[in-house]
Amino acid sequence: MKYTDIFVDSPIENVQHMVGQVFQANKFAVEWKDQHSGTAKKGSKGMNFAFGGFAQYYEIDFQIHSMPDESVAVRLVKSTTGLMGGALGMHKVKKQYNQVVDMLSDFFKSQGMYKGKK
C-alpha cells in the first residue's frame, strides 16, 4: 500500500476543513468516515469496469493526525490500483495519485503552512 504523509503547521480543525475543500474544488467527492479520515473519489466504477483505462476511477483514502510537535500529518493512501484498466489504467492511477499529493502540497505551500512530506 503506497502512502504519502504531508506535514502542515496549522490546527487540526483547519486542516480537516481545507483538505475537504481542496478535494471538492478538484472535482472529488469526499466521504468522511469520521472526523479524522475519509475517502476522496473521482470518476465512475461502472464506467471503469465497462471501458477499462479509458474511463478512469480514482479513490484516495486520507487520514489527518496531530503530531507530537503540534503539527498535523495528512496521510494520503493510494486506494485503487487501476488494474481493471490494464497498463493504461495503472499508469493513470499512479499519475493521478502523484497529482493529488502535489495538489495538496502546493495548496498548503500557498497558505504558508507546508512543513514537508515523506
Phi and psi in radians as a Rosetta constraint file:
Dihedral C 1 N 2 CA 2 C 2 CIRCULARHARMONIC -1.562 0.35
Dihedral N 2 CA 2 C 2 N 3 CIRCULARHARMONIC 2.371 0.35
Dihedral C 2 N 3 CA 3 C 3 CIRCULARHARMONIC -2.548 0.35
Dihedral N 3 CA 3 C 3 N 4 CIRCULARHARMONIC 2.809 0.35
Dihedral C 3 N 4 CA 4 C 4 CIRCULARHARMONIC -2.354 0.35
Dihedral N 4 CA 4 C 4 N 5 CIRCULARHARMONIC 2.353 0.35
Dihedral C 4 N 5 CA 5 C 5 CIRCULARHARMONIC -1.778 0.35
Dihedral N 5 CA 5 C 5 N 6 CIRCULARHARMONIC 2.249 0.35
Dihedral C 5 N 6 CA 6 C 6 CIRCULARHARMONIC -1.938 0.35
Dihedral N 6 CA 6 C 6 N 7 CIRCULARHARMONIC 2.196 0.35
Dihedral C 6 N 7 CA 7 C 7 CIRCULARHARMONIC -1.764 0.35
Dihedral N 7 CA 7 C 7 N 8 CIRCULARHARMONIC 2.324 0.35
Dihedral C 7 N 8 CA 8 C 8 CIRCULARHARMONIC -2.319 0.35
Dihedral N 8 CA 8 C 8 N 9 CIRCULARHARMONIC 2.463 0.35
Dihedral C 8 N 9 CA 9 C 9 CIRCULARHARMONIC -1.775 0.35
Dihedral N 9 CA 9 C 9 N 10 CIRCULARHARMONIC 1.532 0.35
Dihedral C 9 N 10 CA 10 C 10 CIRCULARHARMONIC -2.917 0.35
Dihedral N 10 CA 10 C 10 N 11 CIRCULARHARMONIC 2.725 0.35
Dihedral C 10 N 11 CA 11 C 11 CIRCULARHARMONIC -1.047 0.35
Dihedral N 11 CA 11 C 11 N 12 CIRCULARHARMONIC 2.543 0.35
Dihedral C 11 N 12 CA 12 C 12 CIRCULARHARMONIC -1.022 0.35
Dihedral N 12 CA 12 C 12 N 13 CIRCULARHARMONIC -0.626 0.35
Dihedral C 12 N 13 CA 13 C 13 CIRCULARHARMONIC -1.094 0.35
Dihedral N 13 CA 13 C 13 N 14 CIRCULARHARMONIC -0.702 0.35
Dihedral C 13 N 14 CA 14 C 14 CIRCULARHARMONIC -1.129 0.35
Dihedral N 14 CA 14 C 14 N 15 CIRCULARHARMONIC -0.758 0.35
Dihedral C 14 N 15 CA 15 C 15 CIRCULARHARMONIC -1.120 0.35
Dihedral N 15 CA 15 C 15 N 16 CIRCULARHARMONIC -0.752 0.35
Dihedral C 15 N 16 CA 16 C 16 CIRCULARHARMONIC -0.999 0.35
Dihedral N 16 CA 16 C 16 N 17 CIRCULARHARMONIC -0.837 0.35
Dihedral C 16 N 17 CA 17 C 17 CIRCULARHARMONIC -1.086 0.35
Dihedral N 17 CA 17 C 17 N 18 CIRCULARHARMONIC -0.800 0.35
Dihedral C 17 N 18 CA 18 C 18 CIRCULARHARMONIC -1.150 0.35
Dihedral N 18 CA 18 C 18 N 19 CIRCULARHARMONIC -0.704 0.35
Dihedral C 18 N 19 CA 19 C 19 CIRCULARHARMONIC -1.036 0.35
Dihedral N 19 CA 19 C 19 N 20 CIRCULARHARMONIC -0.821 0.35
Dihedral C 19 N 20 CA 20 C 20 CIRCULARHARMONIC -1.047 0.35
Dihedral N 20 CA 20 C 20 N 21 CIRCULARHARMONIC -0.761 0.35
Dihedral C 20 N 21 CA 21 C 21 CIRCULARHARMONIC -1.111 0.35
Dihedral N 21 CA 21 C 21 N 22 CIRCULARHARMONIC -0.768 0.35
Dihedral C 21 N 22 CA 22 C 22 CIRCULARHARMONIC -1.112 0.35
Dihedral N 22 CA 22 C 22 N 23 CIRCULARHARMONIC -0.773 0.35
Dihedral C 22 N 23 CA 23 C 23 CIRCULARHARMONIC -1.063 0.35
Dihedral N 23 CA 23 C 23 N 24 CIRCULARHARMONIC -0.846 0.35
Dihedral C 23 N 24 CA 24 C 24 CIRCULARHARMONIC -1.115 0.35
Dihedral N 24 CA 24 C 24 N 25 CIRCULARHARMONIC -0.661 0.35
Dihedral C 24 N 25 CA 25 C 25 CIRCULARHARMONIC -1.124 0.35
Dihedral N 25 CA 25 C 25 N 26 CIRCULARHARMONIC -0.391 0.35
Dihedral C 25 N 26 CA 26 C 26 CIRCULARHARMONIC -1.829 0.35
Dihedral N 26 CA 26 C 26 N 27 CIRCULARHARMONIC 0.466 0.35
Dihedral C 26 N 27 CA 27 C 27 CIRCULARHARMONIC 1.150 0.35
Dihedral N 27 CA 27 C 27 N 28 CIRCULARHARMONIC 0.510 0.35
Dihedral C 27 N 28 CA 28 C 28 CIRCULARHARMONIC -1.700 0.35
Dihedral N 28 CA 28 C 28 N 29 CIRCULARHARMONIC 2.452 0.35
Dihedral C 28 N 29 CA 29 C 29 CIRCULARHARMONIC -1.513 0.35
Dihedral N 29 CA 29 C 29 N 30 CIRCULARHARMONIC 2.294 0.35
Dihedral C 29 N 30 CA 30 C 30 CIRCULARHARMONIC -1.906 0.35
Dihedral N 30 CA 30 C 30 N 31 CIRCULARHARMONIC 2.213 0.35
Dihedral C 30 N 31 CA 31 C 31 CIRCULARHARMONIC -2.047 0.35
Dihedral N 31 CA 31 C 31 N 32 CIRCULARHARMONIC 1.996 0.35
Dihedral C 31 N 32 CA 32 C 32 CIRCULARHARMONIC -1.447 0.35
Dihedral N 32 CA 32 C 32 N 33 CIRCULARHARMONIC 2.246 0.35
Dihedral C 32 N 33 CA 33 C 33 CIRCULARHARMONIC -1.457 0.35
Dihedral N 33 CA 33 C 33 N 34 CIRCULARHARMONIC -0.673 0.35
Dihedral C 33 N 34 CA 34 C 34 CIRCULARHARMONIC -2.728 0.35
Dihedral N 34 CA 34 C 34 N 35 CIRCULARHARMONIC -2.972 0.35
Dihedral C 34 N 35 CA 35 C 35 CIRCULARHARMONIC -1.298 0.35
Dihedral N 35 CA 35 C 35 N 36 CIRCULARHARMONIC -0.145 0.35
Dihedral C 35 N 36 CA 36 C 36 CIRCULARHARMONIC -2.057 0.35
Dihedral N 36 CA 36 C 36 N 37 CIRCULARHARMONIC 0.045 0.35
Dihedral C 36 N 37 CA 37 C 37 CIRCULARHARMONIC -2.689 0.35
Dihedral N 37 CA 37 C 37 N 38 CIRCULARHARMONIC 2.750 0.35
Dihedral C 37 N 38 CA 38 C 38 CIRCULARHARMONIC -2.997 0.35
Dihedral N 38 CA 38 C 38 N 39 CIRCULARHARMONIC -2.989 0.35
Dihedral C 38 N 39 CA 39 C 39 CIRCULARHARMONIC -2.336 0.35
Dihedral N 39 CA 39 C 39 N 40 CIRCULARHARMONIC 2.370 0.35
Dihedral C 39 N 40 CA 40 C 40 CIRCULARHARMONIC -1.902 0.35
Dihedral N 40 CA 40 C 40 N 41 CIRCULARHARMONIC 2.247 0.35
Dihedral C 40 N 41 CA 41 C 41 CIRCULARHARMONIC -2.206 0.35
Dihedral N 41 CA 41 C 41 N 42 CIRCULARHARMONIC 2.542 0.35
Dihedral C 41 N 42 CA 42 C 42 CIRCULARHARMONIC -2.525 0.35
Dihedral N 42 CA 42 C 42 N 43 CIRCULARHARMONIC 2.309 0.35
Dihedral C 42 N 43 CA 43 C 43 CIRCULARHARMONIC 1.725 0.35
Dihedral N 43 CA 43 C 43 N 44 CIRCULARHARMONIC -2.958 0.35
Dihedral C 43 N 44 CA 44 C 44 CIRCULARHARMONIC -2.225 0.35
Dihedral N 44 CA 44 C 44 N 45 CIRCULARHARMONIC 2.210 0.35
Dihedral C 44 N 45 CA 45 C 45 CIRCULARHARMONIC -1.096 0.35
Dihedral N 45 CA 45 C 45 N 46 CIRCULARHARMONIC -0.729 0.35
Dihedral C 45 N 46 CA 46 C 46 CIRCULARHARMONIC -1.083 0.35
Dihedral N 46 CA 46 C 46 N 47 CIRCULARHARMONIC -0.801 0.35
Dihedral C 46 N 47 CA 47 C 47 CIRCULARHARMONIC -1.149 0.35
Dihedral N 47 CA 47 C 47 N 48 CIRCULARHARMONIC -0.653 0.35
Dihedral C 47 N 48 CA 48 C 48 CIRCULARHARMONIC -1.117 0.35
Dihedral N 48 CA 48 C 48 N 49 CIRCULARHARMONIC -0.712 0.35
Dihedral C 48 N 49 CA 49 C 49 CIRCULARHARMONIC -1.124 0.35
Dihedral N 49 CA 49 C 49 N 50 CIRCULARHARMONIC -0.721 0.35
Dihedral C 49 N 50 CA 50 C 50 CIRCULARHARMONIC -1.296 0.35
Dihedral N 50 CA 50 C 50 N 51 CIRCULARHARMONIC -0.684 0.35
Dihedral C 50 N 51 CA 51 C 51 CIRCULARHARMONIC -2.043 0.35
Dihedral N 51 CA 51 C 51 N 52 CIRCULARHARMONIC 0.081 0.35
Dihedral C 51 N 52 CA 52 C 52 CIRCULARHARMONIC 1.036 0.35
Dihedral N 52 CA 52 C 52 N 53 CIRCULARHARMONIC -2.353 0.35
Dihedral C 52 N 53 CA 53 C 53 CIRCULARHARMONIC -1.130 0.35
Dihedral N 53 CA 53 C 53 N 54 CIRCULARHARMONIC -0.196 0.35
Dihedral C 53 N 54 CA 54 C 54 CIRCULARHARMONIC -1.470 0.35
Dihedral N 54 CA 54 C 54 N 55 CIRCULARHARMONIC -0.292 0.35
Dihedral C 54 N 55 CA 55 C 55 CIRCULARHARMONIC -2.281 0.35
Dihedral N 55 CA 55 C 55 N 56 CIRCULARHARMONIC 1.519 0.35
Dihedral C 55 N 56 CA 56 C 56 CIRCULARHARMONIC -1.367 0.35
Dihedral N 56 CA 56 C 56 N 57 CIRCULARHARMONIC 2.607 0.35
Dihedral C 56 N 57 CA 57 C 57 CIRCULARHARMONIC -2.229 0.35
Dihedral N 57 CA 57 C 57 N 58 CIRCULARHARMONIC 2.263 0.35
Dihedral C 57 N 58 CA 58 C 58 CIRCULARHARMONIC -2.126 0.35
Dihedral N 58 CA 58 C 58 N 59 CIRCULARHARMONIC 2.462 0.35
Dihedral C 58 N 59 CA 59 C 59 CIRCULARHARMONIC -2.449 0.35
Dihedral N 59 CA 59 C 59 N 60 CIRCULARHARMONIC 2.191 0.35
Dihedral C 59 N 60 CA 60 C 60 CIRCULARHARMONIC -2.246 0.35
Dihedral N 60 CA 60 C 60 N 61 CIRCULARHARMONIC 2.105 0.35
Dihedral C 60 N 61 CA 61 C 61 CIRCULARHARMONIC -1.453 0.35
Dihedral N 61 CA 61 C 61 N 62 CIRCULARHARMONIC 2.620 0.35
Dihedral C 61 N 62 CA 62 C 62 CIRCULARHARMONIC -2.468 0.35
Dihedral N 62 CA 62 C 62 N 63 CIRCULARHARMONIC 2.607 0.35
Dihedral C 62 N 63 CA 63 C 63 CIRCULARHARMONIC -2.328 0.35
Dihedral N 63 CA 63 C 63 N 64 CIRCULARHARMONIC 2.509 0.35
Dihedral C 63 N 64 CA 64 C 64 CIRCULARHARMONIC -2.163 0.35
Dihedral N 64 CA 64 C 64 N 65 CIRCULARHARMONIC 2.108 0.35
Dihedral C 64 N 65 CA 65 C 65 CIRCULARHARMONIC -2.309 0.35
Dihedral N 65 CA 65 C 65 N 66 CIRCULARHARMONIC 2.542 0.35
Dihedral C 65 N 66 CA 66 C 66 CIRCULARHARMONIC -1.335 0.35
Dihedral N 66 CA 66 C 66 N 67 CIRCULARHARMONIC 2.517 0.35
Dihedral C 66 N 67 CA 67 C 67 CIRCULARHARMONIC -1.871 0.35
Dihedral N 67 CA 67 C 67 N 68 CIRCULARHARMONIC 2.797 0.35
Dihedral C 67 N 68 CA 68 C 68 CIRCULARHARMONIC -1.016 0.35
Dihedral N 68 CA 68 C 68 N 69 CIRCULARHARMONIC -0.515 0.35
Dihedral C 68 N 69 CA 69 C 69 CIRCULARHARMONIC -1.499 0.35
Dihedral N 69 CA 69 C 69 N 70 CIRCULARHARMONIC 0.233 0.35
Dihedral C 69 N 70 CA 70 C 70 CIRCULARHARMONIC 1.292 0.35
Dihedral N 70 CA 70 C 70 N 71 CIRCULARHARMONIC 0.113 0.35
Dihedral C 70 N 71 CA 71 C 71 CIRCULARHARMONIC -1.468 0.35
Dihedral N 71 CA 71 C 71 N 72 CIRCULARHARMONIC -3.128 0.35
Dihedral C 71 N 72 CA 72 C 72 CIRCULARHARMONIC -2.204 0.35
Dihedral N 72 CA 72 C 72 N 73 CIRCULARHARMONIC 2.422 0.35
Dihedral C 72 N 73 CA 73 C 73 CIRCULARHARMONIC -1.866 0.35
Dihedral N 73 CA 73 C 73 N 74 CIRCULARHARMONIC 2.253 0.35
Dihedral C 73 N 74 CA 74 C 74 CIRCULARHARMONIC -1.862 0.35
Dihedral N 74 CA 74 C 74 N 75 CIRCULARHARMONIC 1.944 0.35
Dihedral C 74 N 75 CA 75 C 75 CIRCULARHARMONIC -1.676 0.35
Dihedral N 75 CA 75 C 75 N 76 CIRCULARHARMONIC 2.129 0.35
Dihedral C 75 N 76 CA 76 C 76 CIRCULARHARMONIC -1.816 0.35
Dihedral N 76 CA 76 C 76 N 77 CIRCULARHARMONIC 2.220 0.35
Dihedral C 76 N 77 CA 77 C 77 CIRCULARHARMONIC -2.053 0.35
Dihedral N 77 CA 77 C 77 N 78 CIRCULARHARMONIC 2.173 0.35
Dihedral C 77 N 78 CA 78 C 78 CIRCULARHARMONIC -1.257 0.35
Dihedral N 78 CA 78 C 78 N 79 CIRCULARHARMONIC 1.853 0.35
Dihedral C 78 N 79 CA 79 C 79 CIRCULARHARMONIC -1.572 0.35
Dihedral N 79 CA 79 C 79 N 80 CIRCULARHARMONIC -0.419 0.35
Dihedral C 79 N 80 CA 80 C 80 CIRCULARHARMONIC -1.999 0.35
Dihedral N 80 CA 80 C 80 N 81 CIRCULARHARMONIC 2.674 0.35
Dihedral C 80 N 81 CA 81 C 81 CIRCULARHARMONIC -1.800 0.35
Dihedral N 81 CA 81 C 81 N 82 CIRCULARHARMONIC -0.444 0.35
Dihedral C 81 N 82 CA 82 C 82 CIRCULARHARMONIC 1.445 0.35
Dihedral N 82 CA 82 C 82 N 83 CIRCULARHARMONIC 0.141 0.35
Dihedral C 82 N 83 CA 83 C 83 CIRCULARHARMONIC -1.008 0.35
Dihedral N 83 CA 83 C 83 N 84 CIRCULARHARMONIC -0.620 0.35
Dihedral C 83 N 84 CA 84 C 84 CIRCULARHARMONIC -1.080 0.35
Dihedral N 84 CA 84 C 84 N 85 CIRCULARHARMONIC -0.477 0.35
Dihedral C 84 N 85 CA 85 C 85 CIRCULARHARMONIC -1.582 0.35
Dihedral N 85 CA 85 C 85 N 86 CIRCULARHARMONIC 0.149 0.35
Dihedral C 85 N 86 CA 86 C 86 CIRCULARHARMONIC 1.194 0.35
Dihedral N 86 CA 86 C 86 N 87 CIRCULARHARMONIC -2.710 0.35
Dihedral C 86 N 87 CA 87 C 87 CIRCULARHARMONIC -1.057 0.35
Dihedral N 87 CA 87 C 87 N 88 CIRCULARHARMONIC -0.690 0.35
Dihedral C 87 N 88 CA 88 C 88 CIRCULARHARMONIC -1.102 0.35
Dihedral N 88 CA 88 C 88 N 89 CIRCULARHARMONIC -0.801 0.35
Dihedral C 88 N 89 CA 89 C 89 CIRCULARHARMONIC -1.103 0.35
Dihedral N 89 CA 89 C 89 N 90 CIRCULARHARMONIC -0.742 0.35
Dihedral C 89 N 90 CA 90 C 90 CIRCULARHARMONIC -1.106 0.35
Dihedral N 90 CA 90 C 90 N 91 CIRCULARHARMONIC -0.707 0.35
Dihedral C 90 N 91 CA 91 C 91 CIRCULARHARMONIC -1.130 0.35
Dihedral N 91 CA 91 C 91 N 92 CIRCULARHARMONIC -0.757 0.35
Dihedral C 91 N 92 CA 92 C 92 CIRCULARHARMONIC -1.121 0.35
Dihedral N 92 CA 92 C 92 N 93 CIRCULARHARMONIC -0.708 0.35
Dihedral C 92 N 93 CA 93 C 93 CIRCULARHARMONIC -1.142 0.35
Dihedral N 93 CA 93 C 93 N 94 CIRCULARHARMONIC -0.743 0.35
Dihedral C 93 N 94 CA 94 C 94 CIRCULARHARMONIC -1.079 0.35
Dihedral N 94 CA 94 C 94 N 95 CIRCULARHARMONIC -0.773 0.35
Dihedral C 94 N 95 CA 95 C 95 CIRCULARHARMONIC -1.114 0.35
Dihedral N 95 CA 95 C 95 N 96 CIRCULARHARMONIC -0.763 0.35
Dihedral C 95 N 96 CA 96 C 96 CIRCULARHARMONIC -1.108 0.35
Dihedral N 96 CA 96 C 96 N 97 CIRCULARHARMONIC -0.738 0.35
Dihedral C 96 N 97 CA 97 C 97 CIRCULARHARMONIC -1.028 0.35
Dihedral N 97 CA 97 C 97 N 98 CIRCULARHARMONIC -0.834 0.35
Dihedral C 97 N 98 CA 98 C 98 CIRCULARHARMONIC -1.082 0.35
Dihedral N 98 CA 98 C 98 N 99 CIRCULARHARMONIC -0.631 0.35
Dihedral C 98 N 99 CA 99 C 99 CIRCULARHARMONIC -1.158 0.35
Dihedral N 99 CA 99 C 99 N 100 CIRCULARHARMONIC -0.662 0.35
Dihedral C 99 N 100 CA 100 C 100 CIRCULARHARMONIC -1.156 0.35
Dihedral N 100 CA 100 C 100 N 101 CIRCULARHARMONIC -0.748 0.35
Dihedral C 100 N 101 CA 101 C 101 CIRCULARHARMONIC -1.021 0.35
Dihedral N 101 CA 101 C 101 N 102 CIRCULARHARMONIC -0.820 0.35
Dihedral C 101 N 102 CA 102 C 102 CIRCULARHARMONIC -1.133 0.35
Dihedral N 102 CA 102 C 102 N 103 CIRCULARHARMONIC -0.698 0.35
Dihedral C 102 N 103 CA 103 C 103 CIRCULARHARMONIC -1.034 0.35
Dihedral N 103 CA 103 C 103 N 104 CIRCULARHARMONIC -0.868 0.35
Dihedral C 103 N 104 CA 104 C 104 CIRCULARHARMONIC -1.219 0.35
Dihedral N 104 CA 104 C 104 N 105 CIRCULARHARMONIC -0.704 0.35
Dihedral C 104 N 105 CA 105 C 105 CIRCULARHARMONIC -1.053 0.35
Dihedral N 105 CA 105 C 105 N 106 CIRCULARHARMONIC -0.819 0.35
Dihedral C 105 N 106 CA 106 C 106 CIRCULARHARMONIC -1.101 0.35
Dihedral N 106 CA 106 C 106 N 107 CIRCULARHARMONIC -0.678 0.35
Dihedral C 106 N 107 CA 107 C 107 CIRCULARHARMONIC -1.072 0.35
Dihedral N 107 CA 107 C 107 N 108 CIRCULARHARMONIC -0.865 0.35
Dihedral C 107 N 108 CA 108 C 108 CIRCULARHARMONIC -1.158 0.35
Dihedral N 108 CA 108 C 108 N 109 CIRCULARHARMONIC -0.578 0.35
Dihedral C 108 N 109 CA 109 C 109 CIRCULARHARMONIC -1.085 0.35
Dihedral N 109 CA 109 C 109 N 110 CIRCULARHARMONIC -0.767 0.35
Dihedral C 109 N 110 CA 110 C 110 CIRCULARHARMONIC -1.136 0.35
Dihedral N 110 CA 110 C 110 N 111 CIRCULARHARMONIC -0.412 0.35
Dihedral C 110 N 111 CA 111 C 111 CIRCULARHARMONIC -1.592 0.35
Dihedral N 111 CA 111 C 111 N 112 CIRCULARHARMONIC -0.063 0.35
Dihedral C 111 N 112 CA 112 C 112 CIRCULARHARMONIC 1.290 0.35
Dihedral N 112 CA 112 C 112 N 113 CIRCULARHARMONIC 0.387 0.35
Dihedral C 112 N 113 CA 113 C 113 CIRCULARHARMONIC -1.909 0.35
Dihedral N 113 CA 113 C 113 N 114 CIRCULARHARMONIC -0.184 0.35
Dihedral C 113 N 114 CA 114 C 114 CIRCULARHARMONIC -1.234 0.35
Dihedral N 114 CA 114 C 114 N 115 CIRCULARHARMONIC 2.276 0.35
Dihedral C 114 N 115 CA 115 C 115 CIRCULARHARMONIC -2.018 0.35
Dihedral N 115 CA 115 C 115 N 116 CIRCULARHARMONIC -0.097 0.35
Dihedral C 115 N 116 CA 116 C 116 CIRCULARHARMONIC 2.293 0.35
Dihedral N 116 CA 116 C 116 N 117 CIRCULARHARMONIC 3.104 0.35
Dihedral C 116 N 117 CA 117 C 117 CIRCULARHARMONIC -2.521 0.35
Dihedral N 117 CA 117 C 117 N 118 CIRCULARHARMONIC 2.784 0.35
